[in-house]
Structure formats: structure tokens, C-alpha cells
């Protein structure tokens, strides 16, 4: 009997090689190495390109531009005999490439469009008719107060303006969270004094240093006290004005350890330690440009983590990363492209999640009716659709429909458990919300987001439902969990 010939197919060159070997191959001019590099990081590069475009066009992205800018970025890596890759110091390759690609994409996009940074909406009360004169005067006083801050405090403010959370700011500046919380609290008092008149709680929320109990108390006071609502609106509007002014300006770079992509990547990914890191932390207090660069890499890496977790197609993965990191307009454009190209249920559900995120930007807008309205469902949703329906129902003010959407099977997932708990807490007549939150706190090692949900509920006074502001805040926090649930199916 004749034996069958063995297959002669071989694995793709560099398919098993680590990043070091691929980079060495690129430096040596090996075309297969360049193909491997592009194959590994194509989606990362596209994600960063889209994020850069969205910073300038705020959701008005033409996806036809992306391939040419992406190709431009890869060609930039090949310049001067792979000069950018020769400068890599052997740390994690992804943060280094993300830094280089952002620089190239920003310079390329800057030739066509002015910078219009996406201003993420903080948790603020429903817009009130604040006199423009008093608002501009307040913003001017706040801006002046910020310009007089000591260097380290200025770095804190700029990192927060860029959208970093308190824990991320603490990690960036090499400061314990408790110490940073105290520093931000003092800063909140200073900015409240510049605004004038009882604004400390508003600024503590804006600077992300308020405790859970303070957030709940501030949200309740916002609902109950019209005068305090106006104080909060002025604070939030002043912060937005400061942010727009601060982020549009392109600052000069001060010479120091963070002036190149190698230093920035090594600092953000934790490769630098000891005296080297201490010098870089000190440099951040003197260079606003480096603060911006470090902040944007931190946010880009957060987006790339979501992208890599996606099991969907190209547009689906990038849509997920945009929606999970607050780029809702761009996320919807990409989800629509994914729905048309990939024809998947996940892509269509991501479109709806982008709409949920956009709705949540309204912050604490109060429901016109305190009662629950019927959220129409022809049939109970599928397991994969259930969290999306629950998000939509909670945004629409229908906790009963949200609770109905999450059955016991979906509630075993973190996002399902969070949405069910929040649905219970909205209705002040539901006595089981407190018991469910207590059970979460007493469980071993609960999910951090779920624990924060439970702590928020336990901070409520008796017979008081979850304020709209707190609900919006917790839903924004749960949104990445919802996106991960969808794209990991």
C-alpha cells in the first residue's frame, strides 16, 4: 500500500518568533519580519489612528481615510533603515509602538484638521439657565487659580483634564492613592474658593477625590436643592472651559527623561524603576507636554486592551474599544460599518451600546416622571442581548424592564449582576436592594466595580432610591464590562 505524501506546508515566517526577533528582522531588512510586524499590530495602529481622528472631528470620522494614514504610520517605522525600531530599548513593544504611532498620526492629521478635543461630560446636573457673564467670570477665576498652582498640582490637574482617574493619576505620579486624594481635596477647596460660594462638593466630584458617601450626598443635594444645582452647573461649565483651553494649546516640550517615545513607553509600562522613574516623575511637574503624552498613552493602552479582548472582526473590535473608552460617536460609526460588513448580532448590539453611552453623557438629567414606564419587549431578550436591553431600560427610567431582562443565567456574569443590583436600587420602595448590596460586600473578593455599586447603594438614606446622577455614574463605569461581555462571546 502506498502511503500518502506528507504535507509540505510550513508555518508563516516569524509566526512563532517573539517581538525581539521580529524587530531584529525588520532592522535587518527582512520583508517577512515586516509582514509579521504589520500582522501583529495592524489593528492596534488602526485603533490609535481612529482615536486621533476622533479627537479632531468628534465622531465625524470618514473611515476611508484610515487605511492611508495607517499605511503612512507603518512607512514611518521603516524610515532611516527602521530608525524608530532601532531606538526601541527592548521593553514591551506595544506601548513603544503606540507612542510612535500616535505621534505620527497626530502630525499627519494636524495638517488637515485643527484639534477639537473630545470633552467627556462629568456627572453634572441638568443644564440650568446660568448667566453667561457670571459663568465666564467664574471660569476666568478658576483658570487664574490653576495658573497659580505649584508644579505638582498643575500636573495633577492636567492629568485629570485629560481624563485619567484618581488611581491612574496616583500611579503616574508615584503617589499613594490616599495621599493623592488628600492633595486633590485641598485643590478642590482652592478652586471652590475661586468660584465662590459652597462649591467644594462639586469640585471634589470633578477632581474624582470624593468618597462614595460624598458622591451620594452631593447627588441627593443636587436633586433637592435648586441653588446647589446652579453652583454645580457653574463649576462643571468652568471646568469644561478650562479643559477646552488647556487641551487645544500645543505646549513646548521641556528637555528631560520623557522627551522621546522610548522614555514615555518605559515610564508608562513600568519598565523604569528606582532613580530613573523618580527623575521622570519629577519631570512631569515641569513639562505639560510630557503630561499630555503620558496621559494619552495610558488611555490608548486602555483602548487596546479592549480591542485585543474582542473575538469579532476588524471594525467590531475597534468599535468596542472606542465605546468602552468614551468615544461614542466614533464607536457608533465603526459599529455601523461592522454591522454592514460583518453582519453579526454583536455589531448591531454595539450600535445600541454607543447610543447608551451618548445618553449617559447627559449626566444627572432628571426623569420627567418618577414612575416606571413600560419598556416594550416583544419577547425576552437572548442572553447576549439582555445586558444591552437592561442598559437601555435603566437609561430610559424603567428599572422593572431592566430587572426582567437579566435572568438568573445572565446574572452570573459580572455585568448582569451589576445591572440587576442597580435596577433594584432605583426604586425607593424596593427593600431588597440593601440586602443584595450587603451580600456583595460580604462576599469574598467581589469585582471592584460591583463592590463600588454596592457601596453606593449602602450609602443611600432609608427610603431613598438611587439618584439619577449616581445611576448614570455607575452605568458609565459598567459600560466597559458590557462591551467586554459582547465581544468575548
N, C-alpha and C positions, 0 to 999 in steps of 0.2 A: 504494500500500500504506500502510495506517495504521500509524504507529509505536506501540509500547507505551508507556503512560504511565510516566513515571519514578517511582520510589519516593519517597514524601514523608516516610518515617520519618527522624527526626532522632536524633542521639545524646543520651543522657541528659544533662541539665544538670550541669555540673561534672565530667563523666566524664573530660575531658582537663585539668582545672584542677589546679594544684599545691596543696599543703596550705595555703600562704599565702592563696590565693584562696578556698579553701573556708572557712577560718576567718574571713576578712573577710565572706564571705557570711553565715555564721552570726551574726556580730556585728550585721550589718545586718538580721537577722531573716528572711532568705530561707529558706523552707521546703525548697527544692531543695538548698540548701547543707547543711542539717541532715541531709537524707536521704543526701547524699553522704558526710558525715562518719560517719554510722552505718554505711553500707555498707562504708567502708574499714576501720573499726576495731571492728566488731561482734565479730569472732572474738577480737581482742586483749582486749577488755573481758571477754568470757566466760571466756577463759583466766585472767585475773587474778582474777576473781570466784571461780572454782573453786579456784585456788591459795589464796586467802584462806580459803575454807570448809574446805579440807583442813588448813590449819594449826590449825583449831579442832576438827575432827572426825576427822582422821587416817583417811581412806579411807571414812568413813561418810557419804558425800555423797548427798543427795537432789536429783537433777537437776531436779526440779520447782521447786525454789527459784531456780534460776539465772536464768530469764527475768525474774522480778520484780526481782531485785537488779540485773541488767543494765540493765533499764529505769530503775530508780532512779538508777543511775550516769549514764546519759545525761541524765536530767532534771536532775541536779545540774549538768551542764555548761551547762544553759540558765538556771540561776538568776541573778537580778540582771542580766537582759539579757545573758546569756552571759558573766557576770563571770569565770569561770575561763579562758575563751578570751581575754578582754581582757588577762589577766595574762601570757599567753604572750609570750616575748621574741623569737620568730622563729627559734629554733634548730630542732633536729629535733623534729617534733611527737610522734612515737611515744613517746619517753622522757617527755616532759612529760605526755601523757595517761595513760601508765602510772602515773606518780606520783600524779596526781589521782584516778584510778580506784581505786588501792589504798587511798588514804586514805578515800574514800567507802565502799568495800566493807568495810573494817575497822570503821569506825564503825557501819555498818548491821549487820554480823554480830555485833559486840560486844554489841548489845542482847539477842541471843538466846543466845549461847553463850560460855563462858569460853575463854580462849586455852589451847590444848594443842598447843604447837609440835611438829611432826614432828622427832624426834631421829634424824638419819641415823646409822646404825651405822658406826663406824670399823672399820678392819681390826683385829679383836681375836681373841684365841684363843677356843677353845670355852669356854663358861661353866664355871667351876670353883666348888666349894663354898667361897666365901670367907666368913669370919665377918662377919656384919652389923656387929658392933661395930667390928672393925678397918677395915671398909670405910667406915663413917660417919666414923670418926676421920680416916682418910686424906682423904676428901672435904672435911672441915672444914678440915684443914690446907692443902689445895690452895686452897680458897676464900679462906682468910685470906691466903695468899700472893698471890693475884690481886688482892685488895683493896688490897694494899700496893704494887702495881706503879706505876711512873711513868705519867703520862697516855698517852704514845705507845704504851707496851707494852700498856696497858689496851685501847686501840683495836685493836691487832693481835689480842689475844685475842678481843675481841668479834666482829671480822670473821670470825675462824676459827670461833668458836662458831656464827655464822650460816651457815657452810658455804662460805665463799669459799676458793678455793685460793690457794697462795702467790703465783702470778703475779698474780691478781686483787687480792690484798691489797697487793702492791707497787705496782700501777697506781693503786689507790685512794689510797694514802698518798704517792704521788710519790717512791718509793724504789726504787733498783735492786734487782733480784731477789737478786743476790749479797749486798748489804748486808742486805737483809731476812732472808735465810737465816741470816746470822751472828747477827742480833738474835734471831731465833726460837730459834736454838741456845742462846744464853745464857738465854733464857726457859725452855727445856726443862730446862736444868740447875737452874734455880731451883725449878721445880715438882717435879722429881725429888727435890731435896733436901727439899722439904716433905713428899713422900710417904715418902722414906727408903728406902735400900737398892737400888742398881743399876737405877733406873728410867729413866735418861737415854735409852736407845734407845727405850723405849716412848713417852716424851713427844716425842721428835724425830719419830716417826711420826705421833702425834696432831696435832702442830702443822704437819705437812706440810713440814718442813725437812730430813728425812732424805734422803740421796743414794740413788740406785738401789742401790749396793753395800751401804749400811747397811740398806736395807729388806730385801734378800735375806738378809743376815747375821742380822737380827733375826727374820725369819720362820723361818729354819732353827733358831735357838736356841730359839724358841718351840716348835717341834716336838720338839726333842731334850731340852729341859731343863724338867722339871715345875716347879721352883722359879721359874724365869724366867717361865713361863706364868702363874703366880699373880701375880707382880709386874705383868705386863702387864694382867691382868684387873682388878686393883685400880686401876691408872692409868686404864684405859678407863671403869670404873664411876665413878670420881671425876670424870672429865671429863663424863660424862653427867649426873651430879648437878649439877655446876656449870652445865652448859648449861641444864638444866631450870629451875633457879632464876633464872639470868640472863635468860632469854628470856621468862619468864612476866611478870616485872615490867615495868610500863609506866613508862618513865623520863620525867622532865620534859625539856622542850626548852630548851636554853640559847640565848639570842638570838645570832644570828650570820648569816653568809652562806648557811647551808644551812637556814634555818628555813621556806622556802616551796618549793612544787613547782618554780617556775622555777629557783631556785638548785640544787636537787638534780638536776634533769634536765640542766642545763647542766654541772654538775660531772661527772656520770657519763658523759654522751655526749662529753665532751672539748671542749665549746664554750668553757669557761672556760680561760684560759691565763695565764701570767705571774703578776703580783702577785695578781690575783683568785683564781687557783687556789691559790696559796701560802697565802693567808688561809683558804681553805676547808679545806685540808689541816690547817692548824693548829687550826682549829675542831673537827675530828673528834677531836682529843685531849682536848677538854673537854666533849663532848656525846655521851653514849652513845645518846641517841635519834636523833641525826643519823647515827651509825654504823649503826644498825639500818635507817634509811630508805635510806641509800645502798646497803647490802648487799642489801636486798630488791629495790630497783630493778635492781641488777646481775643478780640471779637471775631476776627477771621477764623482763628483756630476753633472757637466755639461753633461757628457755622460749619467748618469742615468736619468736625466730629459728627454732626447730624448727617452730613452728606455721606460719610463713609458707612453709617449705620443703615442706609437705605438699600433695600433689595430691589428697588424699582429701576426704571430706565433713566436715561441721562437727565431729561427735563424734570422727571419726578423727584430725583434726588436733590437737584439744585433748588427746586420749588420748596421742598421740605426744609432745607437749610435756611432759606430766606424767611419762611413763615415762622419757624421756630426761633429766629433771632430778631423778629420785629420788622422785617422788610416785607410788609403785607402786600403792597402794590406790586412789587417785583414778583413775589411769590404767586400772586394770582395770575399774572401774565404767563409765568412758567407752567403753572398748573393747567392753564387753558391749553398751552402748547402740548403738554404731556397728554391731556385728555384727547386732543385731536390726533396726536401721533401714535400714542401707545394704546389708546382705547381701553384703559383699565379703570376699575372702580376706585382704586386708591387715588388716581389723578383727579377724578371728579370730586372725591371727598376732600382732597387738599384745596380745591377751589373754595369749597364751603368753609374750610378752616381759615383760609385767608380772609374771607368775609367776617368770620367770627373775630379774628384779630383786629380788623379795621373797626368793628363795632366797639370793641373793648377800649379803643383809644379815646372813646368819649368819657372814660373815667367814671365819675360818680353821677352821671346824669340820672336823675331820679325817675322812676316809673310814674306815669300819669295815674295809673290805677294801682292801688296796693293789693288788689285781689289777683288771684291767678287766672289767666285766660287759658282757654283750651288750645294746646299746641297740636294741630291736626296731624295725625298719622294714620294712613290707610291701613297699615299693619305694623306690628312691632318690628323695629329695625333689626338687621343682621348684626352679628357680633362685631364686625368691623365698622359698621355704620353707627352703632349705638353711642359711642363717646361723642361723635360729631353731633348727633341729634341732641344729646344732653347739653353740650356746649351751647348749641343754638337755642335750646329751650331756656336755659338759665339767662342768657343774654336777653332773650325776649321777655323775661319775667315770669316764666312758667315752671316753677320748681317741681310741680306734680308730674308734668310730662318728662322732665329730666330724670326724675326718680324711676318712672315707668320704663324709660329707655335702658336703664342699667339693670340687667337681671343678675342673678347670683353668679353666673359664669363670668360675665364681663367684670363684675365687682372683684374678682380675684386678681385682675390686673390693677396696677397702681393707679393708672388714670381713671379707671372705672370706680375704684374705691374713693378716690378724691372727689369725683363728681357726685357720687351718691351722698357723701358726707356734706358737701356744700349745698346740695338740694335740700337736705334735711334742715340745714341751719337757716335758710332764707325765711322760712315760715315761723313767726314767733310763737305760734300755738303748738309747734311740734316739740314735745318734751324729750323725744328720743335722740335729738341731736347732741345734747350734752353728754348723754350716756355713751353714744358712739364715739365722741371725741375723747372721752376719758379712757375708753377701751384702747384707742390708738396710742395714747400717751403711755399707758401701762404695758403695751406690747413690747417685746424685745426688739430693739434696733428698727424702729419704723422708718420708712422712707422720709428723708428730710422735708420734702415738700408736703407730704401728708401730715407730718408732725406739725409743721407750721400752720396748716389748715386747722388742725385740732386745737392748737394753742389759741388761734384767733377766735374760734367758737367758744372756748372756755373763758375768754376774756370778756364775753358779752354779759351785760346785766341780765337779770332774770326777766323773762317775758319780752325780750327784745330780739328781733330777727337780725340776721347778718346785714349790716348796712351795704348799700349798693356799691360804695367805694371799696369796701373790704372784699366783696364778692368779685368785683372787677379785678382787683389786685391778685386775688388767689387764682382766678381763671387765667390771667396772663401768666402767672407762674406755672400753672398746669398745662398751658398750651404746648410747650415743647414735649411734655410727656404724651400728649395726644398725638402730636406729629410722629414721634418715635413709634407709637403703637401702630399707626397706619403703615409706615414704610418698612416696618420689620415683619409684616405679615407675609 
